[in-house]
Amino acid sequence: MRLVFSLLFLLFTAVFSAQELPPVINFNSNLYAGGNQNWMVSQAANDNIYVANSAGLLEYNGAKWKLYPVPNESVVRSVKVVDELIFTGAYKELGFWQRDGKGELEYTSLVPQFPGELRDGQQFWHIENVGETVIFHSFEGLYLYDIKSGQLSEFPVPEGVVTNLFETDGEIFYQVAQGGLFSIKNGKPEMIIPPESLGDVELMEIFREDKQLVLISREARFYRWNQEGLEQYHEELSRRLRGRSIFSALPVEDRGMLLGTVEDGIFHVSDRGEILHHFNQENGFLNNTVLRLFSDRNNNIWAALDNGLSVVNLDSPFKIYQDLYGKLGSVYTSFQNSEYLYLGTNQGLFYRRNGEEEFNFIEGSNGQVWNLSSIDGDLFFGHNTGTFLVEGTQIKQIAERFGTWIILELKSHPGYYIQGHYNGLSLLKRTAEGFEELPMLEGFPHSSKFIVSEENGEIWVGNEHKGVFRLMLNEEMNGFSEIRNYPFEGVSGISSSLFSFRDELYFATREHVFKYLPEEDNFIAKNDLAEILSAEKRISGKFVRENEEELWAFSASALLNITPDPLSSKFKLNSLYLSEEIQNITPGYENITPLYDGTRLLGIANGYLKIEKPDYEQGNYSLRINSVYNAALDEESQLLSLNEEEPFHYKTNNIIFNYSIPEYKKFLTPDYSYRLTGFTAVWSPWSEIPSAEFKNLPFGDYEFEVRARIGDEIGPSATYEFSIARPWYLSYTALIVYLLLFAAILYMVHKIYKRRHEKFVEESEKALRMKNLEAEQEIIKLQNRELEQNMASKNKELAVSTMSLIKKNEFLNIVKDRLKDSEQSSEVRSVIKTIDKEISEEDNWKFFKKAFSNADKDFFKKMKAKHPELTSNDLKLCAYLRLNLSSKEIAPLLNISVKSVEIKRYRLRKKMELPREVNLTDYILQV
């Protein structure tokens, strides 16, 4: 993939100079992985570039270099593409290369057909063709190869060393040392310039101009040949090039010619002999020795160098003035009049006379120069220390302020100028003696980088942090009668700008463009300018108005030129492709200035770009897939035929695609996007990487599709269809076997299932019976639980009743005892008798027995069954003990003393024959 290469500039004294040069791309040997020396360049019909290199034949497709050594691995001196064949000449080797179905070049040597014997040391320095006849040149002679017949023959030349071979307008010329200049006519040599006229002049290039032959010699002399003889011209140019050896020359249509030298790079000269450009190691080239020049189909000039390759984009709309040594700095503003070009930079103000190359620093301007403004014939510049007036090559400070961003005319007050400073606004007044500096305007302490002055007296100020202000000067012109702020909530104002275009006011940030509507007194985001820029990825909110009909903005990949649409009331957007890396200036400080000669100057961080002829059409680019590789996991990739029809083996399901656009302009870098239909329908993100890889693809049919864009223009896509075969275990035969096995398994499963079902039914019935039994047992348990609950309830009732009876008897005994202690009248005795009747044991027992039987009706039967010797009185005591009553509680029930109860308990234990360790109450409770 092409890299972005730096341009190097040199030559500094008290002043420093550089050149405005077309862009240059450099390729060193590390990049193309070949030898240092490059001898000749040619281009194929598919726009690939082929270079005769000291290590073999180099091929470049715009994204990737590839080296093809010749069989004897010698230096390749010459190359020429004729239709689909690439002819090369080397040391004792000549032949041609042809592309196979995989996109690789295969070599066919013509040495077996060589007429006679190849001499030791014989090399083929040059190759030309006319139609289907290819001419190989070595110092020993010329050899003609007929492509149709495949025959190689020697062309008869006069005795002597053939020093060079030329082709111009379909005619072949060659020079013989001390023997003159010849052409090939009807298969025979024909003398053009006799030796007595040519002498010892060594010709390096021949071309026609106005039906005359133009001859260029190694000694940098220029001749015209006509019937009257050899005429020298461009003598002044020859004088300027004295001491330099021309090794290659190339006429350029409507642009003069290029001269490649051994010592000092390339000189671009006009038809009048003026040196237009000079390319060498001091200003862009890798090497000063130019071995061959070649112009491709897009007029890019390829220089084959003694060490590397350089490509000059001669037709680029840009010229570059680059200051890599920091003498100039970042260009923030510029202006040109009929005499000077001024550059305002972060280091001060510089100038040069028009037509010269040297920039000079203006003393006293040290520091940032933010703005150059020509108003009423005066040139102002805003500086870090205030406002200055430029007078030719001198400056004069007219306002000493804390930084001046901008100066412009106050439209509502002729003769006054408003200045935007780091900390507010101030006025300048024109007087007969010059300019009067007025005090800072009160009440507005904000940074004022962008100002728009209206005829109605409104002053609009843009601020990166607070949005837009609308101001009205007071009558005294020392402050403001009105200040209105328009903030933009949630919108970052960093690198924003405020500008007027076609009588409309706009405030722009990197993401938004707001338009002011006077009827609503507000800024709106929905407007025609915002709409046309909505798809652009702008890198800054800075807009530059060139005039009322032209506006510039800056995106990541282009300069955006906005003009009114002639067919509607909307805008037209043109994109001049230029990557953000090349624009290379702090966001918010972008600048474009129309120059005196009709060009435009774009300031960048280390110099400037000059836009000579904007080309908004990027052209038609041919995208192609160069190679396809596939591989199994952890195996080496195999190159495939580009016309592959057989499905890939299922294990070789890792696929790599390489593709490119053969574009050789410095500022035009293609981006690629791809998708693999059958795997995903989604396009990949745009990327400069010219390859795509897919791993572990499943079997099936696929179509790989890749598209490319340069700038915002997307060209036609390229496709490659392929299939990945089914693995053997998923073949149709295997599927049939799987189906039969599946059917057999289903049958076996059915049989097993049937058996298991029958067993399951049997077990289910058994389980059901068990569940029914469990259910019945559960019902019994529930019933027992209910009975127990009822029993517990009745026991509770019995206990309550018993306790009530005990309390009643205790109370009656207390009353009875007190009555006994009193005088016993007949009435008292009657009451005592009644109390005795109420606490009668028999009555109490009847009541208790009835309640106890309801609660525990089987107790007496169980006790009688276990201890038949128990009497009714014993059973009474057992019943009271089952209620867990104490002796004290039992005594009132039996109407006896507590001691008598204890005696009864003792007798009961003896009848039951209970051991001493067994508690009587616990025993009765467990029955």
RAJOMO-V562523 format. One record per helix or strand. SS is the DSSP state (H for helix, E for strand). FROM is the first residue (numbers start at 1). TO is the last residue. If there is no record, write none. Layout:
<<SS & FROM & TO> <SS & FROM & TO>>
This chain:
<<E & 12 & 12> <E & 16 & 17> <E & 21 & 22> <E & 24 & 27> <H & 29 & 32> <E & 38 & 43> <E & 49 & 53> <E & 56 & 60> <E & 65 & 68> <E & 76 & 82> <E & 85 & 91> <E & 93 & 99> <E & 105 & 109> <H & 111 & 113> <E & 123 & 123> <E & 126 & 130> <E & 133 & 138> <E & 141 & 146> <E & 151 & 155> <E & 162 & 168> <E & 171 & 176> <E & 180 & 185> <E & 188 & 193> <H & 195 & 198> <E & 203 & 209> <E & 212 & 217> <E & 222 & 226> <E & 229 & 233> <H & 235 & 240> <E & 246 & 251> <E & 257 & 261> <E & 266 & 269> <E & 275 & 279> <E & 290 & 295> <E & 300 & 305> <E & 308 & 313> <E & 318 & 322> <E & 331 & 336> <E & 340 & 345> <E & 348 & 353> <E & 358 & 361> <E & 369 & 375> <E & 378 & 383> <E & 386 & 391> <E & 394 & 400> <E & 404 & 409> <E & 416 & 421> <E & 424 & 431> <E & 434 & 440> <E & 450 & 453> <E & 458 & 463> <E & 467 & 473> <E & 480 & 486> <E & 497 & 501> <E & 504 & 508> <E & 513 & 517> <E & 522 & 524> <H & 528 & 532> <E & 538 & 538> <E & 544 & 547> <E & 550 & 555> <E & 558 & 564> <E & 571 & 577> <H & 580 & 583> <E & 592 & 594> <E & 600 & 604> <E & 607 & 611> <E & 623 & 631> <E & 638 & 639> <E & 648 & 648> <E & 654 & 661> <E & 671 & 677> <E & 687 & 687> <E & 691 & 694> <E & 700 & 710> <E & 713 & 714> <E & 718 & 724> <H & 728 & 730> <H & 732 & 821> <H & 826 & 838> <H & 841 & 855> <H & 859 & 866> <H & 872 & 882> <H & 887 & 894> <H & 898 & 912> <H & 920 & 926>>
